[in-house]
Amino acid sequence: MGKAWLQCEDEPIHLCGQIQGFGYLVVFDYALQCIAISDNFGDWLNLSAGDLLGSPLNDFWTISKLDPATLSTFFSKFEEDPLYRQVSEIKINERDFHWSIYQLEHKIYFEFEQINTRKSSNTKLYSHARHLDAAGDELWFALCSSISTVINFDRVMLYKFMDDGSGQVIAEKTAPDMTSLLGYKYPESDIPKQARELYTHFIARHTVDVDAPTYSLLSKETDPLDLSKSSIRALSPTHLQYLRHAQVRASASFSVLMDGQLWGLITCQHRNPKMVDLAQRHLCVFLAQYAVNRHLAHQREIDLQYNKKIKSLELELKEKLLVNRKILEVLADSAPSLCNMVSAQGLAIQHPDGVYLYGESPILQHFREIQFAINQRSQKELLAYHNFTLADQAYEETFPGVAKVVILREPKFSLYWFRKEIEIEETWAGNPKKTPVDKPRGKVQYPSPRTSFEAWKRKVKGHATPWKKRELLFMRRMRYIVQDAVMKRVSEIQELNERLVEVNNTLDTYSYTLSHDLKNPLSSIKLAAQVIQQRDNLPQEFLKKVSTNILEAVDLMTNMMQRVFEFSKAKTFDFEYDTIHPEPFIYKIIAESKERYYCPDLDVQIGQLHPIVGEKTLLYQLFLNVLANAVKYSSKTEYPQVCINSHFTKDDVIYRITDNGIGIPADEVENIFEIFKRMSNSSGFEGSGIGLSIVKRIADRLHAEIKIESELGQGSTFIIKFKNHLVKESTLLSQNMSF
């Protein structure tokens, strides 16, 4: 049966139950009864530490001769902030100590640790702050230098956590006789998960001497006491052995937090035992946070400058897209800038019209395979890889750096940026691979702390420089700009389509109008021609009359065609209002309609026909359609009749045209003016259903009102109300015409 392997991340380092010898710890419950005390506490009070277990706080206070006002201050602050930690200085047996009071898991911790009397006096905040302010790009080196000045350790290095969990030394300050570890990488297992979690919440730790004895906690609790907030907690045996293998006796570490996340670790090592007291640690924590703030401010300045470049490029793109409707052409022209902004060597534009490749990018077939593989992995709008590989890499040149942003899914429109492979040589502090070893008696296997920290190198292939957050932000912003341009083009195309439909409708209406309204004059010409052809020796006077009728019909047709053509070719039609006497053409329309619809017995009653303010050809077409309909739909009745009369009101001239024809069904009256709308009872009568739609449009152009009163089988009355004054007297009007 295999042995259990105790992983480093399984070691409960915050429950070690041991403290270092430079301090004392006593723990009370909320009833103020002592529930735990460090075994060395009796050295201070000259009695057995176990005798204090269960003692009330007051007894402890009397024995220790501590100032009760300190505790009162703590409780008053604790009510406002449960995370409050109070620190003060006291003397114990003529030695100076820092006294910390804090609470954790419904317990109150009293922690005492010695003050380092041998610490350097160079702890002035101002000088350190000035040093960090002036560091510029060497900020992290300056931080290591400042902390080295404060604690005077042989090695101070800044270890940054990488995306893969490992860490790398990015800055250091070492003693002259020590080997530099700058650039060295450390495996994730060197600082296991639970240690990183602890370092996120308690940001300063130190060990005075890895070989010094530690002291147990005497406790009335059955469960191990949580020491995650303790400054004097002893390190785990595994970590202590790790430090011994590194040939150091003292260590300190300070967490570097950015946005609440563990970004890095300032690791300090000394070859001899060395004390770093609470004041020194607090100063180091302050310097670390000050450097973080300087770093973030510097990054914000870089981001600000980068955003200015983005905005400049955005403005340039928008201007180009405004002038040039060919989006692919604009992007291709801007490809160098699009690559420079994200430090890419190549660009591919997947466009509905095809693929455009720029710079050092894959050949088309290679790109197609990359595109397919990425689409198989994810459908996110923005994707970025720095170690992308194909399952079957058949191409000599590889592009492990690939970033994709989707502009539109349909039609397919995306941008791809490429970075070529860079060969990386990693230097590790010893071989990162660990081997399990047996503890005594072979009960548990555990990964041995590495015994060697000598440089161990390896070459890494298939990687490109990782994409930065601001570069991905740029890609996302490009998506919005191009997407907006595409949508505008789509909107323009849609508008053009609508206008095309409108033009087609206009052409249709133009042809329908001509074919409909030219029938009457054509009938007159045909009738005249038939008379001349069929009868010989016609009197000269009759021929003159017939030829006059033909010429008038031709003039009318020419005028009508010209007007309709003008309506159809423009949205505006200019005409002058005039006073028109409709009587002559009304009589003519009636006569032609009687002949056209074979209605010689039509009874026509014409009353007073008042002049109308309007345009002659439009009025002719209006009356032509209304009167022709009246004659047509009454022509099959036994006694066909059409009545026409008009009267004045204060503002209007009202014409009423009544017939005794077939009438209009009540439920169809409202829609009778729609184009191609024919009455359900109109079978047996010629027509296309556009005559009344023409009437309605002409009435609208003339600012006239038209309505119908009708009764099925009894006939219809058209009531047309014309303004009896000029809309704009003696001026040229532009009316919206959408024939």
N, C-alpha and C positions, 0 to 999 in steps of 0.2 A: 504493500500500500504506500503511495507516494506521500511525502512529507508536505505539510502546509508551508507555503512560501509567504512570509510576511513582507508585503510591499512597503516601501518607504512612506507612500501616501496613506498607509493604514496605521502608521505609528501615531498614537494620540499625544502629540508633543505638548499640548496645553494641559494634559492631565498627568504630567510626569511625577508630581508629588514631591519634588525636590527644589530647594532654593540654594543659592550661592552663599558663601560664608561671609560676604561683606554686608549682609543685611539680616533683618528679622521680619517675621510675618506673624500676625495674629488676626483671627477672623471671628466676627460676632454675627449672630443671627439678629433678626429684627426685634427680638425680645431682649437684646443686648446681653446675651449669654455667650461666653466663649465656646466656639464649636471646633476651632482648629488653631494650632500654634506651632511654629517651627521649633525643631528640637534644640536649636542653639539659643533659644530665648532665655533659658535659665542662666546662661553665661553672663547676661546683663543683670539679672535680678538676684543672682546667687541663690537660686532655688531650682527645684525640678520643674521643667516646663509642663510636665504632665499634671502638676498640682493646680495649674491655672485653667485646665479644661473644665468647662461648666461654670466657671466663676463669673459673677456679674461684672458688668463694665465698671461699676463704681469701685469694686475691690481692686480691679486691675489699675484703675486710676490712682488709687491711694498708694498701692505698692510701687507703681512706676514713677510717681511724683510728676505726672504730666499736667499741663495746663488745660482744665476742662473747657475754657473759652474757645479753644481751637475746635473742639468737637461741636460746640453749639453753633459756631459759624458754618461748619460743614452741613449740619442738619438743616439750617435755614436756607442754604444754597441748594441743597439736594432737593428740597420741595419744589424749587423752581426748575431745576434741571437734573433729572436722574443720572445723566452721564457726567455730572460735575465731578472733578477730581481736585482735591485741595492739597497743596504742598506748602510746608513750612519747615523752618530749620529749628532743631532742638539739640540739646547736649545729653549724651548718655555716657555715664562714667568718664566724664571729662573729654569725650570725643564728640565731634560735630557730625550730626546726621540730618538727612532730609527725611521728613515724615510725610507720607502720602496717605490720604484717606479717600476711598472710592467704594462704590457698591456694585455688585454683580450677582445676578440670580438670587435676589432677596437676602444677600449677605453683605456685611460691611467689613472691608479689608483695611487693616492698619499695616502699613509697610514702612520699614525704617531701613535706610541705606547710608553707608558712610559717605562723607564729603571728601573728595580728593584734595588733600592739602598740598600735593606736589604738582598740581595742574599749572599749565602755562598761564601767565597773566594776560596774554594777548587774546583777549576775548571781546574786544570792542566791536560793537555791531557796525558802527559807521564805516570803519576801515574795511571790513569784510564786504559790506554792501557796495562801497566804491569800487572795490576790486572786481566784484561780479558785474557791476554796471559797465565797466570798461572792457570786459572780456570779449564782447562781440561773438564771433563764431567759435571762440575757444571757451564758451561759457562753462561747459561741463568739466573741462580741465581746471578752470579757475575754481569751480566748486570743490573739486578734489583737493586742490591746493589749500583752500581756506579751511576745510575740515581737517586736513593734515596739520595745519598750524594750531588748530584748537586742541586736538587730542594727541598729536605728535606720535602717530603710528608709522610703522615701516612702510605699509602699503595702504593706500586709499584708492579704490577703483569704483567706477560707475558701471554697473552691470545692467544692460537694457534687455528687457524681455522681448523676444522676437515673436512673429506671428505663429511660428510652429511650436512655441512653448519653450524653446531653448533660450539661452541668454548669451549676450556678447559684451565684452568689455569695450566701451566706447571712449573712456577717458580714465586716466590714472595719475597718481602721484606716488612715487616709490622712493625708497632709500637708494642712494647711489650704487650700493653693492647688490641690489636685488634685480632679478631678471624681470624685464617688462612683460606684462601679460596683455598689452594693448592689442585689441583685435581678436583675442582668444575667445572661443565659444565654449559654453558649458551646456551639458544636456539638461533637459527638463527635469530629470530625476534628481539632479543636485539640489533643487529647491522644490520639493513635492507640493502637490495641490493644497494640502491642509496647511503647509507652511505659508504659502502665498496668501491663503485666506486669512491667516493670522496676521501676516505682515500688512494686510490692507487695513486692519482695524487697530493694530497697535504698532506704531511706526518706528519705534526705537528699541533696540535690544543690544546687550553686550555681555561678554564673558570675560572675567578678570584673568582667570587661569584655567585652562582645560584640564590640568592635573590636580587642581585644588579639590579638597573634599567638599561634598555637598551635604545638605541637611534635609532630613525627612520632615514631613508635616505630621504632627500628631493630631488626629481628628476623631470626633465623635460621629462623623458622617460615614455612612456605609459606601457611598459613591465617592470616587476620586474628586478632589476639589479642583474647580476650574481656575487655572492660573494664566489665562490668556491675556489679562491686563497687568500682570505682575512684572515689574522691572527687574526683580531679583530672581526670577525663575531660572532654574538650571537648564542647560541645553540637553537635548536627548542624547543618549549614548552614541547613537549613529552619527550625529552631527559632531560631537566631541572627537570621535575617532577620525572623522573627515578632516577636522582642523589639525589633528596630530599628523595625519598623512601629508598635509600641506606645510608641515614644519612650522606651525605658529602656535603660540601659547595663549594669546589674548585676541579677542575679536569684538567687533561692533558692527552693527548694520542699521541703516536708516532707509525707510521706504520712500520712494519717489512716486507720488500720486498725481495723476492728471485726470481731471474730471471724475474723481472718485475711484479711478481704476489704478491698479498697481502697474506702473509704467516701467519702473526700474528699481534698482537696489544699490545703495552706496555701501559697499562692503569694505570693512577696514580690518587689517590684520597686523599683528605685532609679534615679533619672534620671542619676546619675553613677557611675563605677566605684567599687565598694566591696567590700572583703574581708570574708568571713564565715568565720572559721577553724573548725577541728574542734571546739574546746571550745564555741564559740557554737552550732554546729549540733547538737552533742550535747545542749545545754541546751534548744534549741528542740524537739528530738525528745522529750526528757523531758516538757516542758510539754504538747506535743501528746498524748502518751500519758496524762499525768495528767488532762487535760481529757476524753479519751475515757473514762477510768475514772469520772470524775465524771458524765459524761453517761449511761453505762451504769447507774451506781448510781441516778441520778435516774429513768431509764426503768424500772428494777426497782421503784422506789417507786411510780411511776405504775401499773405493771402490778399491783403488790400491792394498791393501792387499787381498781383496776379489778376484780381477782379477788374482792375483798371484795364489790363490788357484784354481781358474777356469782353468787357463793354466796348472797347475800341473795335475789336474784331466783330462783335455783334452788330455794331452800327455800320461797319463796312459791308457786312453781309446783307443787312437789311436794305442798304442803299442799292447794292448790286441787284438784289432780288426784286426791288421796286422797278428798276430800269429794265432788267433782263428777265423775261418770263421763263426762260429755260433754266430750271433749277439745277439740273445736272451740270450744265455748262458753268454756272456760278460756283458750285461746289468744287468742280474740277479745277477751276481757276484759283480757288482759295485753298486747294489741297496743301501747299507748303505751310501756310499759316495754321491750318487745322492739325498738321503733324507737329509743328514746332511747339504749339501750346501744350501738348501732352508728351513731348519728347519721344515721339514715335518715328520709326524709320519709314513706314509705309501706310497707305490708306486704300481701302476698297469702298466704293460706293455702289451698293446694290440698289439699282433703280429699275422701275418698271420697263424702261427701254433697254436694260442690259446692265453690265458690270463695268465700272471704270476703276482701273488699278493705277496707283501712283507710288513712286518711290520704290524702296526696297520692300516689296510685298510679294506674296506667293504668286506663282503663275496661275492662270485661270482654273485649270483642273484641280490644282492643289487648294485654291481658295474654295472651290465647290465642296471639296471633302471636309475642309475645316468648317464651313458653313453648315453642312449637314450634321457633323458631329456636335457642334454647339447647339443647334436646334433640338437635337435628340436629348441633350443634357438638361436644358431649361428653356422656358418660354418667357423669362423675365425680360423687361424692357431694356435693362442695362446689365451687362455681364462683363467681368474682367478676370483674366487669368494671367499669371506670370510663369506657370509651368505646364502650359497646355501641350498635350501630345496626342497624336492619332494612334489608333490601335495598330495600324499597319503603316509605319512611316516609310514611304517609298521615295521620298524626295531628299535630295542632298542638303538643301537649305531648309532649316526649321525656324519656326516662329512661335516659340513658347509664350511670348507675350501677345495676347489677343484681347482686345476690348471691343464690345459690340453694343450699339445703341439702336433700338428699333424706332424708326420715324413713323411708319405706317405698316400695319400688318397686311392690309389689303388696300391698294396694290402693294406688293412687297417693296419696301423702301427702308434700307438700313445703312448705317455707317460702321465700318470695321477699321480699327487701328492695329498696327502690328509693331512688335519689337523683336529684334533678332536675339538669338541665344548669346548669352555671355558666359564665358568659362569662369567658374568661381573656384578658388582654392581656399578652403576653410582650414583654419588653424584651431584645433581643439586643445583644451587644457587636459591632456591625457586622453586615452581612448574612451569614448563615451559609453561603450558597452560594459555592462556590469555582469558579474558572475555571482551566483548564489553560493553562500558558504554556510556550514553548519554551526549553530551555537553549541555550547557544551552539552553533552548527552544526546546530541542529534535530535532534539525535540522540534526545532523550528529552523527552517532555512530563511535567510534574508539576503538581500543584495549587499555585497560588501562595499563599504566606502572605498573610492578609488585610492590606490596607493601611489599612483604616479600622476603628476600634473605636467609632465614634460610635453612639449609641443607635439601634437599628433595631427598630421595634415591629410586632407583628402580633397580630390577634385570633384566638383558637382557639375553635372551637365543637365541640359534640358530646362534651364531656367533663364528668365529675362528679368530685367529690373522691375520690381513690383510697381503697380500703378498707385499714385498718390490720391488721397481723398479729393484734393482740389482739382486734379485732372479728371476724375470721374464726375465731379460737379460740372466741369466745363462741358463734358460730353452730354450730360443731361440737359444743360442749357442750350447746346446746339440742337438737341432734339426738339426743344420747344420752338426755336427760331425757324428751323426748316419745316417743322410740322405746321407752324402758322402760315408760312409761305405756301406750302402745299395746299392747305385748306383754302387759302385765298384764291389760288389758281383753280381749285375745284369749284369754288363759289363763282369765279368769273366764267368758267366753262358752263356751269349750270345757268348762269344769267344769259350767256350767249345762246345756249340751247333754248331757253325760254323766248329769247328774242327771235330765234330762228323759227320756233313754232308760231310766234306772233306774225312773222313775215309770211310764213306759209299760209296761215289763216287769212292774212290780208290778201294774198294772191287769190286764194280760194274765193273769198268774199268779192273781190274785184271781178273775177270771172262770172260768179253767180249773179252779181248785180247787173253786169252788162247783159248777160243772156236773158235776165228777167225783164229789165226795164226797156230794152231795145225792141221787144216784141211788138209793142203798139206802133211805133213809127215804121218798123219794117213791114207790118201788116198793111199800113197805108200805102207804102211804096209798091208792095206786091199787088194790091187791089188796083192802084192806078195803072200799073204796067199791064195787068190783065185786061183792063178796059181798053187801053190803047191797042193792045194786040188783037183783041177779039172784034173790034168795031172799026169799020172803014169810014172814010170821009167824015171824020169828026170835025165839028165846027171849030174854027180858030179860037173862039172865046173859051170853049170847053177845054181845048188842049192847053190853053194858057193857064186855066184854073188848075188842071191836073198837074201840069209841070210846076206850078207854084207850090202846090201841096207836096210834091216830091222834094223840091228844094228845101222847103221848110222842115220836112221830116229829116232830110240829110243834115241840115244845120243843127236841128235838135239833137240828132244822134252824135254829131261831132262834138257839140258842146257838152253833152252828157258824158261821152267817153273821156273828154279832157278833164272834166270835174272829178269823175270817179278815179281816173289815173292819178290826179293830184292828191286825192284822199289817200290812195293806197301807198304812194311812195314816201309819204312823210307823216310824222305824228301830229304835225300842226298844219292846218289849212287856213290860209289867210283869205278873207273876203270882206267886202264892205256891205253893211246893211243898207237896204234901200226900201222904198215903199213900192210894193208890188201889187198890181191889180190882177187877181187870178182868174177873172171871168173868162177871158179869151181861151186860155189853155184848159179850163174846166170843161167848156163846151166841146173843145176839140177832143179831150180825153174821153168824154162820154160818147161822142160819135164814133171814135175808133174802137172803143170797147164794145159797143153794140155790134159792130161788124165782126170784131174778133171772136166774140162769144155767141154769134148768131142769135141776137136778141132784138129783132126789128120791132117787136111789140112793147118794148120797155117803156114804162110810163116814168118820165123824168120830170120832177117838179123842182124848179130852181127858184129860190127866193132871193133876198138881197145878199149880194156878195161884196162884203166890205174889203177894202185894201188891207194888206198885211205887211208888216215890217219884217223883211227877211232877205233871202238871196234867191233869185229867180229859178235857177236850175234845181236847187234843193227843194224849193216849194213845188216845182213841177213834179219831181220824183215822188214827193210825199203824196200829193193828190193823185198822181198816176196810180200808185199802189193801192191807196184807199178806195178810190172810185172804181178801179178795175176789179178789185175784190167784191165790191158791192154789186157791180153788174154781173160778174161771174157767178156768185153764189145765189143770186135771185133769178138767173136766166132760165132755170128749169121749173120755176113755179108757174102756176096757171096765169097769174096776172102780175108779172114782174114790175117792181116799182123801186125807184131810188129818189130820195128827197135830199136837197142840199140847200142850206140856208145859214146865215150868220147874224150875229148881233154884237153890239158894243156893250162893255161894262166900263167901269171907271178906268181900269188899267189894261183890259184885255179885249181882244177880238176873238169871239168864240164861234167856231164852225161846227155844225152838226151834219153828219152824213148818215142817212138812215136807209136801210134796205129791208125788204121783206123775204130775205133768203132763208137759208137752212139754219141760221143761228149757230151759237157756240155752246157746247156743254158747259154747265156752271163750273165744274171742277177743272176746266181747261182755260178759263178766261185769264187767270193770273199769269199763266205761262205762255200766252199766245204770241208774245213778242220775242220769244227765244228763237234763235236761228235754227232753221230746218224743222221747226215745230209745226206740224200739220194737225188739223182737227181730226178727231177720230171719226167724224161723220162726213169727211170731205172726199171719200172715195168716189170716183166718177167725175171729179173735177181736176183739170190739169193744175200743176203747181209744184214748187220745190220746197216751200216752207221758208223762204227768205224774205218775201215781200214785206211782211209786217215788221220783221227785225230791221229792215232798212228804214221803214217809217219811224220806228222808235229811235234809231240812231240819229236820223235827220232832225227829229223833234228835239232831241237833246242838244244838238249843235245849235239849233235856233232858239234855245231856251224856251221851247214850247212844252206844253203838257198835253198828254194824250191818254184817254181812257176809253173803255168799251162798255157799253150796256147791251146785253144780249139775252135772248130767250130762245131756247132750243126749238126749232121749227117755226119761229115767228119772226126772225130777222135780227139785225144788229144795228146799233147806233155808235158811230165813232164821234167822240167829242174832242176837238182839238182847240186848245186855248193858246193863242198867240199874244205876245206883248204888243200893246198898241202904241209903243214908243220905242225909239232907238235905244238899244242897250248902252252903246257909247256913241253918241251922236257925231256923225261925220268923222269918225276915227276908224282906223284899221284894227280889226280884232283878230287875235290868233286863238282859234278854238282847238282843243285837243281832239284830234280825229284819229280814231283807231279802227278804221275800216279794215 
